[in-house]
Amino acid sequence: MRQPARRLILLLLAGLAAAPVSAAEAGKQHRVVFQVDTADPATMNLTLNNATNVVDYYRAKNEEVEIDIVAFGPGLAMYRADKSTVADRIAHFADYGFPSKIQFSACNNTKTAMERAEGHPITLLPQATIVPSGVVQVMERQEQGWSYVRP
């Protein structure tokens, strides 16, 4: 092969190597953890709006995303069957048919403290997954490289 042809091939290969690669092609995982630590219905709705927007964005790009909405302290009201102002919206997430993964994490430390203070068991929404500690859940997700959002 002549020198100019070889040089051209090397330049083309170098250009391909430097070309931008989409997150899906690069195998990058999109993961976000949302923290809810207030019983404010506006914050709960904002969190669900943000989660929906994230899923819709990556769905349009044909990419998956993992979402964990972690509620603790007063924020556990988001997942309480007797107090949630967003129960219908949370149920809608399951019906929406997301190709992505979403977890609704409920802090067991908070649940236990509320049960002790109120003197009766607390029922959570069926979509909620109890985790030992909401703060630890957020911390460990961040240590695993998840993006963090607190609406």
Backbone torsions as a table, in degrees:
resi	resn	phi	psi	omega
1	MET	NA	136.7	-178.8
2	ARG	-70.9	154.6	-177.3
3	GLN	-58.4	-46.9	179.9
4	PRO	-62.2	-38.3	179.7
5	ALA	-66.7	-42.1	179.2
6	ARG	-63.1	-42.7	179.1
7	ARG	-62.6	-41.4	179.3
8	LEU	-62.8	-43.3	179.1
9	ILE	-63.3	-43.1	178.6
10	LEU	-63.3	-40.0	177.7
11	LEU	-64.5	-41.3	178.2
12	LEU	-64.0	-43.0	178.7
13	LEU	-64.7	-39.7	178.0
14	ALA	-64.6	-38.3	178.1
15	GLY	-64.6	-40.6	177.8
16	LEU	-65.4	-38.8	-179.8
17	ALA	-66.8	-30.4	-178.4
18	ALA	-89.7	-6.4	-177.3
19	ALA	-65.4	142.9	178.6
20	PRO	-63.8	144.2	-179.3
21	VAL	-117.2	135.0	178.1
22	SER	-67.7	160.8	-179.9
23	ALA	-59.6	-38.2	-179.7
24	ALA	-65.5	-42.5	179.4
25	GLU	-67.1	-34.3	-179.1
26	ALA	-80.0	-6.5	-179.2
27	GLY	77.2	15.5	179.7
28	LYS	-69.6	137.0	177.5
29	GLN	-96.7	135.3	175.0
30	HIS	-97.0	116.9	-178.2
31	ARG	-142.1	132.1	179.9
32	VAL	-137.9	138.4	175.5
33	VAL	-114.1	128.4	177.4
34	PHE	-104.5	136.7	177.5
35	GLN	-104.7	128.7	173.6
36	VAL	-123.0	112.6	-178.1
37	ASP	-129.0	24.3	178.0
38	THR	-137.0	149.2	178.7
39	ALA	-86.3	10.4	-179.1
40	ASP	-69.0	117.6	-179.7
41	PRO	-59.1	-33.1	179.3
42	ALA	-64.0	-40.2	178.6
43	THR	-66.7	-40.5	178.6
44	MET	-62.7	-44.6	178.9
45	ASN	-65.7	-40.1	177.6
46	LEU	-61.4	-41.8	178.4
47	THR	-60.7	-46.7	179.5
48	LEU	-66.9	-35.5	175.0
49	ASN	-62.5	-46.1	179.5
50	ASN	-61.1	-43.9	179.3
51	ALA	-62.1	-42.4	177.9
52	THR	-62.3	-43.5	179.9
53	ASN	-63.3	-39.3	178.3
54	VAL	-63.4	-47.6	179.9
55	VAL	-62.1	-45.7	-179.4
56	ASP	-61.6	-39.6	179.7
57	TYR	-60.9	-50.1	-177.4
58	TYR	-75.0	-28.2	174.7
59	ARG	-62.3	-42.2	179.1
60	ALA	-63.3	-26.8	178.6
61	LYS	-93.2	2.9	-177.6
62	ASN	58.5	41.1	178.9
63	GLU	-125.6	151.0	179.6
64	GLU	-90.9	157.9	175.6
65	VAL	-143.5	145.4	174.3
66	GLU	-108.3	135.8	-179.0
67	ILE	-130.1	136.5	174.1
68	ASP	-128.7	117.7	176.5
69	ILE	-102.3	108.8	-173.7
70	VAL	-101.8	121.1	179.3
71	ALA	-113.6	131.7	176.8
72	PHE	-149.7	168.9	-176.3
73	GLY	57.9	-144.6	179.8
74	PRO	-58.4	-21.9	179.2
75	GLY	-64.9	-17.3	179.3
76	LEU	-61.6	-19.7	175.9
77	ALA	-54.6	-25.7	178.9
78	MET	-58.9	-33.2	-175.4
79	TYR	-108.2	0.4	179.8
80	ARG	-77.3	127.8	-179.1
81	ALA	-61.0	-30.0	-177.1
82	ASP	-90.0	-9.0	-174.1
83	LYS	-132.6	-12.2	-173.7
84	SER	-64.2	129.3	174.6
85	THR	-93.7	-0.4	-177.5
86	VAL	-126.2	19.3	-177.4
87	ALA	-56.7	-42.6	-179.8
88	ASP	-64.1	-39.3	179.4
89	ARG	-67.0	-39.5	178.9
90	ILE	-64.9	-42.8	177.1
91	ALA	-61.5	-34.7	-179.9
92	HIS	-62.8	-32.4	179.7
93	PHE	-57.8	-41.5	179.5
94	ALA	-67.2	-38.7	-179.5
95	ASP	-74.2	-23.7	-175.8
96	TYR	-65.8	-23.3	177.5
97	GLY	73.3	43.1	179.6
98	PHE	-59.5	135.9	171.8
99	PRO	-77.3	-9.6	-177.7
100	SER	-95.9	170.9	-179.5
101	LYS	-100.0	134.1	175.3
102	ILE	-133.3	135.9	178.0
103	GLN	-125.3	137.1	175.5
104	PHE	-107.1	97.8	-174.4
105	SER	-91.1	127.2	-179.9
106	ALA	-112.7	128.4	-177.6
107	CYS	-71.4	120.8	178.5
108	ASN	-71.4	-32.2	176.9
109	ASN	-59.1	-45.6	179.4
110	THR	-65.6	-45.3	-178.9
111	LYS	-59.1	-45.6	179.7
112	THR	-62.4	-43.8	179.4
113	ALA	-64.6	-40.2	178.7
114	MET	-66.2	-40.8	178.7
115	GLU	-63.4	-40.6	178.7
116	ARG	-65.0	-44.6	-178.4
117	ALA	-68.5	-36.3	-176.7
118	GLU	-90.6	-16.9	176.6
119	GLY	77.6	21.0	177.0
120	HIS	-156.6	159.2	178.0
121	PRO	-65.3	149.6	178.1
122	ILE	-109.9	129.5	177.6
123	THR	-95.6	131.5	177.3
124	LEU	-101.3	160.6	175.8
125	LEU	-59.9	148.2	-177.8
126	PRO	-63.1	-21.4	-179.8
127	GLN	-77.6	-16.2	-176.4
128	ALA	-75.7	139.0	174.3
129	THR	-111.1	122.9	-179.6
130	ILE	-77.0	128.7	173.6
131	VAL	-116.5	150.8	-175.9
132	PRO	-55.8	-43.0	-177.6
133	SER	-145.9	125.3	179.3
134	GLY	-64.3	-42.4	179.9
135	VAL	-62.9	-43.3	178.6
136	VAL	-65.1	-37.6	177.9
137	GLN	-59.1	-47.4	178.4
138	VAL	-62.1	-47.3	-178.5
139	MET	-59.5	-47.0	-178.1
140	GLU	-67.9	-35.8	175.9
141	ARG	-61.2	-43.5	179.2
142	GLN	-64.2	-39.6	177.8
143	GLU	-63.7	-26.6	178.3
144	GLN	-87.0	3.9	175.9
145	GLY	95.7	8.5	178.5
146	TRP	-71.6	145.0	171.9
147	SER	-74.3	151.6	-175.1
148	TYR	-120.6	132.1	177.5
149	VAL	-134.0	133.3	173.1
150	ARG	-124.5	98.0	-178.7
151	PRO	-64.1	NA	NA
